[in-house]
Amino acid sequence: MTPDATAGTDEDPTKAAFDAIAGGHSLSPAQARELSAMVDSLSQLAREGTSVGDLKIANAALAEMTEAFRVFRPYRSIRKMTMFGSARTQPDDPVYLLARDLASKMAEDDWMTVTGAGPGIMAAGLEGAGRDHAFGVNIRLPNEESANSFIAQDPKLVEMRYFFTRKLMLIKESHAYAILPGGFGTQDECFELLTLLQTGKAEPAPVVMLETPGGTYWGGWQHFLAGEAIKSGWVSSEDVALFKVATTVEEAVTEICGFFRNYHSCRWVGDLLVLRVHTAPSKAELADLNRRFGDIITRGTIRVTSAFPPERSSNDHPELPRLALRFDKWHFARLRLLINAINECSGS
């Protein structure tokens, strides 16, 4: 477009572009606001003379996320577990069998398994889950073939070029995580997930580090964490509450499903953190929660409440009781321990 293409008109070109894109679509005010901001970002890319290489990255990333959102959208109400682990694990390896059996057991409880679509632990998770309960988020690599036979040609398979968009979907779309032994890629996924939980960039969720009985992988990892990172003060000792090491399918299932025994989900409403639960704590249980976790509240107390107006207007589980608190947005491992305590509440 030439600089004078809009000469003689008073119309904002970004608004005209938004109107052309959004016209005929039923959008909420929040959707319209975000899409308008995206159009403005595109305008900035054009005005700033962004290089073709950078435009290709932005275009490919947006296209990949758009496709992934479309694939996951119909299944948003179903609980999902993402599984990480080595692509080099062989089908006869006990760790492979452990991953397969965990995914199978979770499928029996109507959970879906999300993993990469390659070999090793990725194949184990998809094999165990079965096609009806499986998602594959594949990364295109020059040294790996296409998706494994357990997810190939499935409509719940997403192909991606970039690791960062792939990791976004593997973490964003799930409610729990199982991490099995692996190499650089597995450790990258493990530490990014823990960082997101530690900083509140991901919603609280159960994380199980899983290996076979007698294995040394996670024990060695914990030894490094305690002897180097925690001892030096780079990681807080309380942050070990963000994960659990398990050696059996039963332990892993108990940790994952137990996280949602009473706790349901959370969201922010203004400066209040709202924790949705199935059963509200009794007065005595609520007093105990306030006594044990008052250190992570900036002011006021933890209180039982009903749905707030923004939750009712968006039909965000208005039927569930809630706990509301002014969380300090810092001690997320302590928040995880609060959720553990909430899961012990019976309401009586």
C-alpha positions in Angstrom: 0.0 0.0 0.0 1.4 3.4 -0.9 1.7 6.1 1.8 -1.1 8.2 0.2 -3.5 5.2 -0.4 -5.9 6.5 2.3 -5.4 10.2 1.5 -8.6 12.2 1.6 -10.3 9.9 4.1 -10.6 10.2 7.9 -11.0 6.5 8.5 -8.4 4.8 10.7 -6.9 2.0 8.5 -6.5 -0.3 11.5 -10.2 0.1 12.5 -11.2 -0.5 8.9 -9.1 -3.7 8.9 -10.7 -4.8 12.1 -14.2 -4.1 10.8 -13.4 -6.1 7.7 -12.2 -9.1 9.8 -14.9 -9.0 12.5 -17.8 -8.1 10.3 -20.6 -10.7 10.4 -19.1 -12.5 13.5 -20.7 -12.5 16.9 -18.0 -11.3 19.2 -18.1 -10.4 22.9 -16.6 -7.1 24.0 -13.6 -8.9 25.4 -13.0 -10.8 22.1 -13.4 -7.6 20.1 -10.9 -5.8 22.3 -8.3 -8.5 21.9 -8.7 -8.9 18.2 -8.5 -5.1 17.7 -5.2 -5.1 19.6 -3.9 -7.9 17.3 -4.8 -5.8 14.3 -2.9 -2.9 15.8 0.1 -5.2 16.3 0.0 -6.2 12.7 -0.1 -2.4 11.8 3.0 -1.9 13.9 4.8 -4.7 12.1 4.1 -3.0 8.8 5.0 0.5 10.0 8.3 -0.6 11.5 9.6 -2.3 8.4 9.8 -5.7 10.0 12.1 -8.1 8.1 10.7 -10.9 6.1 12.4 -13.4 8.4 10.7 -11.9 11.5 7.3 -11.8 9.7 7.6 -15.5 8.8 8.2 -16.3 12.5 5.2 -14.3 13.6 3.0 -15.6 10.8 3.9 -19.3 11.4 3.5 -19.0 15.2 0.1 -17.4 14.9 -1.0 -20.0 12.3 0.2 -22.8 14.6 -1.6 -21.5 17.6 -4.8 -20.8 15.6 -4.9 -24.5 14.4 -4.1 -25.8 17.9 -6.9 -23.7 19.5 -9.3 -25.1 16.9 -8.3 -28.7 17.7 -8.4 -28.4 21.5 -11.5 -26.1 21.7 -14.2 -28.9 21.7 -12.4 -30.7 24.5 -11.8 -27.8 26.9 -14.2 -29.2 29.5 -12.3 -32.5 29.7 -9.5 -33.0 32.1 -6.1 -33.7 30.4 -2.7 -34.9 31.5 0.4 -33.9 29.5 3.2 -36.5 29.5 6.9 -35.6 28.9 9.8 -38.0 28.5 12.4 -39.3 26.2 11.8 -40.1 22.5 14.5 -42.7 22.8 12.8 -45.0 25.3 12.2 -48.4 23.7 8.8 -50.2 23.8 10.2 -53.0 26.0 11.7 -50.6 28.5 9.9 -50.8 31.9 9.7 -47.0 31.8 7.7 -47.2 28.5 5.3 -49.7 30.1 4.9 -47.5 33.1 4.0 -44.5 31.0 1.6 -46.6 28.9 -0.1 -48.0 31.9 -0.5 -44.5 33.5 -2.2 -43.1 30.4 -4.4 -46.2 30.3 -5.5 -45.8 33.9 -6.2 -42.1 33.5 -8.3 -42.9 30.4 -10.4 -45.2 32.5 -11.1 -42.1 34.7 -12.1 -40.1 31.5 -8.9 -38.2 31.4 -7.2 -37.5 28.1 -3.5 -37.7 27.5 -1.6 -34.9 25.6 1.9 -35.6 24.5 4.2 -35.2 21.5 3.4 -37.5 18.5 6.9 -39.1 18.2 8.4 -42.3 19.5 9.4 -43.3 23.0 7.4 -42.0 25.9 5.2 -40.0 23.5 4.1 -43.2 21.8 3.7 -44.9 25.2 1.3 -42.2 26.4 -0.8 -42.3 23.2 -0.8 -46.1 23.1 -2.1 -46.3 26.7 -4.7 -43.6 26.3 -6.2 -44.9 23.1 -7.2 -42.7 20.2 -10.4 -41.5 21.8 -8.4 -40.1 24.8 -5.3 -39.0 23.0 -3.9 -35.7 21.7 -0.6 -35.4 19.7 1.3 -32.1 19.4 4.0 -33.0 17.0 7.3 -31.1 16.3 8.7 -31.3 12.8 12.3 -32.4 13.1 14.7 -33.4 10.3 15.8 -36.6 12.0 12.4 -37.9 13.0 9.6 -39.4 11.0 6.0 -38.3 11.0 3.5 -38.9 13.8 3.5 -42.4 15.4 0.9 -45.0 14.5 -1.2 -44.3 17.6 -2.1 -40.8 16.6 -1.3 -40.5 12.8 -4.2 -39.1 10.7 -6.2 -38.4 13.9 -8.1 -35.1 13.9 -6.6 -34.5 17.4 -3.1 -34.3 16.0 -1.4 -30.9 15.6 1.8 -30.4 13.6 4.2 -27.6 14.7 7.4 -26.1 13.5 8.5 -24.3 16.7 9.2 -25.7 20.1 7.9 -22.6 21.9 4.4 -22.9 20.4 4.4 -26.6 21.0 5.4 -26.2 24.7 2.7 -23.5 25.0 0.0 -25.9 24.0 1.4 -28.9 25.9 1.2 -26.8 29.1 -1.7 -24.5 28.5 -4.3 -27.2 27.6 -3.6 -29.6 30.5 -4.6 -29.9 34.1 -1.8 -32.3 35.2 1.6 -33.4 34.2 3.6 -36.6 34.3 7.4 -36.4 33.6 9.4 -39.5 32.9 13.2 -39.8 32.5 14.6 -38.1 29.4 17.3 -35.9 28.0 17.7 -32.2 27.2 14.2 -31.8 25.8 12.6 -33.5 28.8 14.6 -31.4 31.3 13.8 -28.2 29.3 10.0 -29.0 29.5 10.4 -30.0 33.2 12.1 -26.8 34.3 9.9 -24.5 32.2 6.8 -26.1 33.7 8.2 -25.7 37.2 9.2 -22.1 36.5 5.7 -21.3 35.2 4.1 -22.8 38.4 6.7 -21.2 40.7 5.9 -17.7 39.2 2.2 -18.1 38.8 2.3 -18.0 35.0 0.5 -21.4 34.9 -2.5 -22.3 37.1 -1.7 -24.6 40.0 -1.6 -28.2 38.9 -0.2 -31.6 40.0 3.2 -32.6 38.6 4.4 -36.2 39.0 8.0 -37.2 38.3 7.6 -40.8 37.5 10.1 -43.7 37.2 10.2 -47.4 37.9 10.9 -48.7 41.5 14.6 -48.7 42.2 15.3 -46.1 39.5 17.9 -43.3 40.2 16.9 -40.7 37.6 14.7 -38.5 39.8 16.6 -39.3 42.9 19.8 -37.9 41.2 17.8 -34.9 40.0 16.6 -34.2 43.5 20.1 -34.6 44.9 21.3 -31.9 42.4 18.4 -29.7 43.2 18.9 -29.9 47.0 22.7 -29.8 46.9 23.2 -27.1 44.4 20.1 -24.9 43.7 18.3 -25.0 47.0 21.5 -25.0 49.1 22.7 -21.9 47.2 19.4 -20.1 47.7 18.5 -20.1 44.0 15.4 -22.2 44.6 13.3 -22.0 47.8 13.1 -25.2 49.9 9.3 -24.8 49.9 9.2 -25.1 46.1 9.6 -28.9 46.3 5.9 -28.8 47.1 5.3 -28.1 43.4 6.1 -31.7 42.4 6.0 -35.3 43.6 8.3 -38.2 42.8 6.4 -41.5 42.3 7.4 -45.0 41.3 4.0 -46.7 40.5 0.9 -45.9 38.5 -1.1 -46.0 41.6 1.0 -43.3 43.3 0.8 -41.1 40.2 -3.0 -41.5 39.8 -3.5 -40.7 43.5 -1.4 -37.5 43.3 -3.2 -36.3 40.1 -6.8 -37.2 41.0 -6.3 -36.2 44.6 -5.4 -32.7 43.6 -9.0 -32.3 42.3 -10.7 -34.2 45.2 -12.2 -31.0 46.5 -10.4 -28.2 44.6 -11.9 -27.5 41.2 -10.2 -24.4 39.6 -9.2 -20.8 40.2 -9.3 -17.4 38.7 -8.7 -13.8 39.6 -11.5 -11.3 40.2 -9.9 -7.9 40.7 -7.4 -8.4 43.5 -9.0 -11.5 44.8 -7.8 -15.0 44.1 -10.9 -17.2 43.9 -10.6 -20.9 44.5 -13.6 -22.9 43.3 -14.3 -26.0 45.4 -16.8 -28.9 45.4 -17.5 -28.6 49.2 -17.0 -25.5 51.3 -14.9 -26.0 54.5 -16.7 -25.9 57.8 -16.2 -23.0 60.2 -13.6 -25.0 62.1 -11.8 -26.0 58.9 -11.8 -22.4 57.6 -10.3 -21.1 60.8 -7.6 -23.8 60.5 -6.8 -22.7 56.9 -6.5 -19.1 58.0 -4.3 -20.0 60.9 -1.9 -22.1 58.7 -1.8 -19.9 55.6 -2.3 -16.4 56.9 1.3 -15.7 55.8 0.4 -15.6 52.1 -2.5 -13.2 52.5 -1.8 -9.5 52.1 -4.9 -8.4 54.0 -8.2 -9.8 55.2 -8.8 -13.5 55.6 -9.7 -16.6 53.5 -13.5 -16.5 53.3 -16.2 -18.6 51.8 -18.2 -16.8 49.1 -20.6 -17.4 46.2 -19.8 -16.6 42.6 -18.8 -13.0 41.8 -20.6 -10.9 39.1 -17.8 -11.5 36.5 -18.0 -15.2 37.1 -21.8 -15.3 36.8 -21.8 -13.2 33.6 -19.4 -15.6 32.0 -21.1 -18.7 33.4 -17.8 -19.7 35.0 -19.0 -22.5 37.3 -21.4 -20.3 39.3 -22.9 -23.3 41.0 -19.7 -24.1 43.0 -18.8 -22.7 46.4 -15.7 -20.6 46.6 -12.9 -19.4 48.8 -11.6 -15.9 48.2 -8.3 -14.4 49.4 -5.9 -11.6 48.7 -3.0 -13.8 47.8 0.5 -12.2 47.8 1.3 -13.4 44.3 4.7 -14.6 45.4 4.5 -17.8 47.4 3.0 -20.2 44.9 4.4 -23.3 46.5 2.6 -22.3 49.7 -0.6 -21.8 47.5 -0.1 -25.4 46.4 0.0 -26.5 50.0 -3.2 -24.5 50.7 -4.9 -26.4 47.9 -3.7 -29.7 49.5 -5.2 -28.6 52.7 -8.5 -27.6 51.0 -8.6 -31.1 49.5 -8.6 -32.5 53.1 -11.7 -30.4 54.0 -15.0 -32.3 54.3 -17.3 -29.5 55.3 -18.1 -31.1 58.6 
